[in-house]
């Protein structure tokens, strides 16, 4: 049985007119968003701000994770015109910061790497002042795929661990914790100037000690930005919520993560791309250096 939502997990109704304006642009350009496909609770708020997290390579994933509402099955062929339409959407929405993610495409020889590169290049050409954050799948740990995207120099390279290692078999059964850590490690080894980012969900049955260990693992591969948010089950067919984490506990996680050197967003409604522009802004070079000094001094 699904747990009843506590008061701190109830959202206000957004500006409907602004929300529809965003939807209309996305529909006109035939673009998918993870906001819609993953049933994100922040969709109204973000759409009303004319922001969205674009999801490339279609809206059907080749994996079937127990926490995710994105459709699972056999995807359509890669749409080569998608990058241009996405670049146009960035222009029409006036985005100065854009987040691009994708479904997992284990069916493709390059796992979708080429489409990420094309999207980054098109956005840069059409919107040279726009900062670009990508949130990638694991590419089955293929270093060449990660390196190819890193060469296109996104401003932020994100890949989510999602949960603790011991819950992978139940939550993210087609992925591997060490492989995901390796993706972030490869990015930093290739180009230390690229900001790396990861996110986890809590409330899946993890302990506080489990979360702190994930933080340490991420710091050990040089991860700069961290997001921590409450897991909410998309439907009765997905993994149920084990616990609703209190705002006080999220604040404690934030404080601990900062002490370990992260620039962090930690709150019930935080998602990996939620207000990503604000987290990026707080991760200016000076702040990153300051955070690293915190870690070095502790050592």
N, C-alpha and C positions, 0 to 999 in steps of 0.2 A: 504493500500500500504506500502511495506517495505521501510524504510528510507535508503538513500544512505550512504554507509560507509564513514566516514571521513578518512583522511590520516593516523591518528594515529592507525587505526584498519586494516592496511594492513600488511601482513606478508611476509617475504622473503622466497624464495624457499629453502628448506632444502637440506642436503646432501642425494641425492637419494640412493646411494649405502648403506650407513649406515641404512637408513630407511628401505630398503628392507631386510637387514639382520635381523632386529628386527621382521618384518612381517613374515619372513620365520620360525623363531623360534616359534612364536606364532601359526602359522598355523600347523607346524609339531606336536606341543603338544596339538592342538585343544583347545586353550584357548581364552576366550573373553576378550576384554578390553573396558573400558568405553570410552577410547579415540576414538575408532572406532564407537561403538554403539551410543554414544551421539554426534557424529560429532564435536569433540572438535577442535577448531581452532589451537591449539598448537600441534596437533598430529605429524606433520612433524618434528617440532623442537625436541619434546621429543623422538620420534622413532629414530631420527638421533643421539641422545645421548645414544641410547640403553636403554631407560627407557620407562615404560608403567605402567598404572594403571590397574591392573587386576580386572576383574569383574566376580565374582563367582556366582554359582547357576543358570547358563545359561544366555541367552541374551534376555529373554522375561520377562517383568515385569507384576505383577498382578494389578498395578495401571497405571493410564494414566494422568500424570501431563501435564499441558498445556505448560510447558517450555522445556520439555525433549524429545529427539529424540529416546530414547530407545524403542524398540518394546513393544507393549502391547498385552496381550492375555493370553492363557493358557500355562503355562510353562511345560517343560519336567520334568520327575522325577529327583531327585538329583543325580548327578554323583559322586559316592563315590571314584572314581579314580582321580577326579579333584585336590584334595590337593597335591597328589604326583607329578602330572604333573606340577602344579604351582611351587612346590619346585624345580623341575628340571629346569624350565625356569629361576628362580631366579639365579640358579647356572650358567646356560649357558650364561645369559646376564651379569653375574658378578655384580649383584646389591648389593650394601652395604646398600641401603635403598629401601624399597619396600612399595607401597601403594596398599591395597586390598579393593575393594568395592564390592557391589552386587546389583542385582536387588532386588526389594521388593518381598517377597514371603509370601503373606498373606494366601496362600493355605496350608502352612506347619504348623504342630502342634507347632514346635519350631521357626517358622518364619525364619528358616535358621541359627539359632544360632550355632547348632552343626557343620555346615560346616565351619563357621568362626573359631571356636575353632580348628578343625582339620587342617585347613590351617595354622594357627599360629604355631601349634605344629610341623607340617611338615617342615615349613620354618626354625624354630629354630633347628630342628634336622639336616637338610641338610646344613644350612647356619647359624651357630651359631653367627657369627659376624654381620649379617645383622639386621638393625633396621627395625621394623615393624610398619607401620601406617595402621589403618583400618578406613574405612568410611562406617558406617552402616546405614541401614534404621531405622525406629523408633520402630520396633517390637511391634507396637500398644501400646507402653508404658509399656509392661510387664517387671517389674523390674527383675524377675528371668532370663530373656533372657540377659538383659544388664549385670547383675552380673556374669552370667556364662562366658561371653566373657571377662569381666574385670579380672576375676580370672586367665585367661591365660596371663595376663599382656602384652598387646601390648605396644609398646613404646609411641604411640599416639592413642587415641581413638577419632575419629572424627564423628560428625553427623551434617549435614548442616540444618540451618533454612531456607535457600534459599531466603526468602523474608520477608517482614513486615507482621504483623498479618492481617491487613485489606485487603491484596491482596491474602490471602490463598484461598478464595472461588473461585477466578478467575485463580489462577496460580497453586496452590497445593491443589486442592479441596478434595482429599482423605486423607489429613494429617491434623494435628492439631498443632498449634504453641506451646501451653503449653505442649503438649505431647513431642514435640521435645526438649524443654528446660529441661523437666524432665529427658530425657535420659542422658543428659550431667550432670545433677545434681546427678543422681544415681551413675554414674561413680566416681565422686569426693567424694561422701559420703562413698563409699565402699573402695576406694583406692586413697587418695589424691596425691599419688606419680605418678599416671598416668597423663600424659599431655593430656588435652582435647582441641578439636579444632572444629570450626564451620566456615561456609562460607555463604555469601549472595551475591546475584546478584543485581546490580543496573541498572536503566534504564527501570524499569518495571512500573513506575508511582508513585514511592515513593517520599517523600520529604526528605530533609536533616534531619529535626527533627525526622522523622520516623526512619531513619537509626541510629541516635544517641540513640534513645530509645531502639532499638534492641541491640546496644552495651551494654547499661546499663543492660538489661535483661540477656545478656550472662555473664557479669561480676558478676552479682548477683548469678549465679549458678557455679561460679568459672572457667569459660572457659578461657584457657590460650592463645590459638592461634586463630587468625581471618584472614580470607581471604575475600577480596572484589573485585569483578570483574564485567565487563560489560556484561549484558545479551545480547546475540545474538540469534535471532530467528532461529531455525534449518530449518524451512520451512514456506511456506505461510499458512500451516494448524495449525501452533502453534501460541502462543500469539506473537503479533508483538512488536517490540521495541518501547517504548514510548519516549525514549530520549537517546542520546549518551552522556555519562558523560565525561567531559574533563579530560585530565591528571592532570591538576591543581586541579580539584575537588577531584580526587583520592588521590593526595598528601595531601590535607587538611584532608580527611577522615583518612589517615594514621597517621597524626600528632595528631588528636583528639583521635583516638583509642589508640595510645601509651600513651597519657596523662591519659587514663582511666585504663591503666595497661596491655594492650594486647601486645603480640608480633604479628606483623601484616604485611601482604602483601596486598597492595592495588594499583591496576593498571588495565588498560583496559583488558589486556589478562590474568590476574590472574584467576585461577580456584582453587578449593579446594586442588587438588593434584599437581598443577603446581609448579615445583621446590620445592617439599615438603621437600626434604632433606636439602635444604638451610634454609628454615624457621625453621626446627627442630634444625639445627646447631645453629641458632641465639637464640634458646630458651633454651640454656644451663642453668643449675641450677642457676648460678649466675645472669643471665639475668631475669629469672622468678622471683627470689627473689627481684631483683631491681625493676621490674615492679610492684610487689605487694607493695613494699615500697612507690612507687609513689602514689598508691591508698590510702594506710593507712595515709600517710602524708597529702593528700588532705582532708581526713575525719577529 
